[in-house]
């Protein structure tokens, strides 16, 4: 009798675990299917709210974000030569870094035309803070561990 009860408990536990894993996979799939235009609009709305942009400024910002989305967005996630396991060459990395910096400067110049002086100063201060805080969670460098053999 005890063996039957233990077997039933084990079966229920395994099935509950499997169902929980399936549910997590579905949630992850739903998150990945985000519409690009919706994401741009959401980012624009957050920025407009944070810096008190009016409707005209928000519309101009949406155009700017759309214009620069392909120039700035995908470059962060891609690494030339990284897919086949090879590290990119130093020259490639320097070239990409220069391109990203030029895009960032061009974006900032356009943004400065859209925002008022006070709004742009607040934006610059926030960007400085973000740069000082380092990479976002899930991006960039891994945290250093004492037991790593580096």
VMD Tcl script that draws the C-alpha trace (Angstrom):
set ca {
  {0.00 0.00 0.00}
  {2.82 2.39 0.90}
  {4.55 1.71 -2.41}
  {1.40 2.52 -4.36}
  {0.91 5.79 -2.49}
  {4.57 6.77 -3.01}
  {4.35 5.90 -6.69}
  {1.22 8.06 -7.07}
  {2.88 10.98 -5.26}
  {5.95 10.69 -7.48}
  {3.80 10.57 -10.64}
  {1.78 13.61 -9.58}
  {4.95 15.55 -8.76}
  {6.54 14.74 -12.12}
  {3.42 15.67 -14.06}
  {3.07 18.96 -12.16}
  {6.70 19.81 -12.91}
  {6.26 19.02 -16.61}
  {3.13 21.16 -16.82}
  {4.90 24.09 -15.15}
  {7.74 23.87 -17.66}
  {5.32 23.89 -20.59}
  {3.61 26.97 -19.17}
  {6.95 28.80 -18.88}
  {7.77 27.98 -22.51}
  {4.46 29.43 -23.67}
  {5.06 32.63 -21.72}
  {8.53 33.03 -23.22}
  {7.16 32.47 -26.73}
  {4.52 35.15 -26.18}
  {7.13 37.66 -25.03}
  {9.30 37.10 -28.11}
  {6.45 37.86 -30.50}
  {6.50 41.62 -29.88}
  {5.59 43.80 -32.81}
  {8.44 46.12 -33.82}
  {6.21 49.15 -34.34}
  {4.50 48.54 -31.01}
  {7.87 48.36 -29.28}
  {8.98 51.63 -30.89}
  {5.72 53.32 -29.90}
  {6.04 52.07 -26.33}
  {9.63 53.31 -26.07}
  {8.60 56.66 -27.53}
  {5.68 56.97 -25.10}
  {7.95 56.20 -22.14}
  {10.45 58.83 -23.23}
  {7.72 61.39 -23.90}
  {6.25 60.81 -20.45}
  {9.64 60.89 -18.71}
  {10.66 64.23 -20.23}
  {7.25 65.89 -20.59}
  {7.13 65.99 -24.38}
  {4.03 67.39 -26.07}
  {2.17 65.56 -28.85}
  {4.14 67.20 -31.66}
  {7.44 66.34 -30.00}
  {6.26 62.77 -29.36}
  {5.34 62.34 -33.03}
  {8.74 63.67 -34.10}
  {10.44 61.36 -31.59}
  {8.54 58.36 -32.97}
  {9.80 59.22 -36.46}
  {13.34 59.57 -35.13}
  {13.17 56.28 -33.24}
  {11.83 54.54 -36.34}
  {14.59 56.04 -38.47}
  {17.35 54.89 -36.10}
  {15.85 51.56 -34.98}
  {17.72 49.50 -37.58}
  {20.93 51.49 -37.22}
  {21.20 51.22 -33.45}
  {19.06 48.28 -32.38}
  {20.34 45.14 -34.14}
  {24.01 46.06 -33.82}
  {23.91 45.49 -30.07}
  {22.85 41.88 -30.42}
  {24.95 40.89 -33.42}
  {28.61 40.09 -33.47}
  {30.39 39.76 -36.78}
  {31.94 36.33 -36.89}
  {30.32 35.42 -33.58}
  {27.86 32.90 -34.95}
  {30.47 30.44 -36.11}
  {32.29 30.57 -32.79}
  {35.08 32.89 -33.88}
  {35.70 36.19 -32.20}
  {35.48 39.26 -34.44}
  {38.70 40.90 -35.48}
  {39.87 43.97 -33.59}
  {39.50 46.09 -36.73}
  {35.89 44.95 -37.18}
  {35.11 45.79 -33.58}
  {36.68 49.24 -33.90}
  {34.73 49.88 -37.10}
  {31.44 48.81 -35.47}
  {32.21 50.93 -32.40}
  {32.85 53.96 -34.61}
  {29.62 53.37 -36.55}
  {27.65 53.03 -33.33}
  {29.18 56.19 -31.94}
  {28.35 58.10 -35.13}
  {24.77 56.81 -35.00}
  {24.49 57.75 -31.34}
  {25.79 61.27 -32.05}
  {23.45 61.71 -35.02}
  {20.50 60.50 -32.90}
  {21.43 62.90 -30.11}
  {21.72 65.81 -32.56}
  {18.26 65.08 -33.98}
  {16.84 64.60 -30.50}
  {18.24 67.95 -29.41}
  {16.25 69.60 -32.23}
  {13.05 67.96 -30.98}
  {13.43 68.60 -27.24}
  {13.59 71.88 -25.38}
  {16.86 72.82 -23.71}
  {15.68 71.67 -20.26}
  {14.28 68.40 -21.59}
  {17.52 67.64 -23.42}
  {19.63 68.42 -20.34}
  {17.52 65.99 -18.30}
  {17.93 63.39 -21.05}
  {21.72 63.84 -21.08}
  {21.90 63.46 -17.29}
  {19.89 60.25 -17.46}
  {22.13 58.88 -20.20}
  {25.21 59.67 -18.11}
  {23.73 57.77 -15.18}
  {22.91 54.80 -17.39}
  {26.43 54.71 -18.80}
  {27.92 54.85 -15.31}
  {25.70 51.98 -14.15}
  {27.19 49.70 -16.79}
  {25.49 47.19 -19.06}
  {21.87 46.25 -18.56}
  {21.02 42.94 -17.01}
  {21.27 40.23 -19.63}
  {23.49 42.30 -21.91}
  {27.19 42.93 -21.96}
  {29.68 41.52 -19.52}
  {29.07 38.75 -17.06}
  {29.59 39.53 -13.39}
  {33.00 38.55 -12.10}
  {33.21 35.56 -9.80}
  {36.06 34.87 -7.42}
  {36.30 31.23 -8.42}
  {36.67 31.93 -12.16}
  {40.06 31.13 -13.61}
  {40.75 34.32 -15.50}
}
mol new
graphics top color blue
foreach p $ca { graphics top sphere $p radius 0.5 }
foreach p [lrange $ca 0 end-1] q [lrange $ca 1 end] { graphics top cylinder $p $q radius 0.2 }
display resetview
